Amino acid sequence: MSDEYEYQHQVQELTEQSATAARLFDVRRLIGGLFVVYGIIVTIAGITASDADLKKAQNININLWTGLSMLVVGLLFLLWMWLRPATAPEPAPEPPAGPARPEGDEAA
């Protein structure tokens, strides 16, 4: 009975580690984080834009609007990751054991 309990405990522990690894390497975290970081950088560039920079862009603060858009996209990715966390894939079921075919049998 003790061996069976130990085996079940090990399986449960490995399942938890697999789920943690799936969440850790979620692509949404990487994409969302990069969009947020770059969005902050571009937003700061837009806030500190000079009049000459605005004049080049026909008085539209492109850096500010692009930075804010990147922030929104990045936060949406992170929100999506938080609302729908990744789960570890289920292991494929093992095929049922069938009768063994003789080695010389070439039936197709």
Secondary structure by P-SEA (a helix, b strand, c coil): caaaaaaaaaaaaaaaaaaaaaaaacaaaaaaaaaaaaaaaaaaaaaaccaaaaaaacccaaaaaaaaaaaaaaaaaaaaaaaccccccccccccccccccccccccc
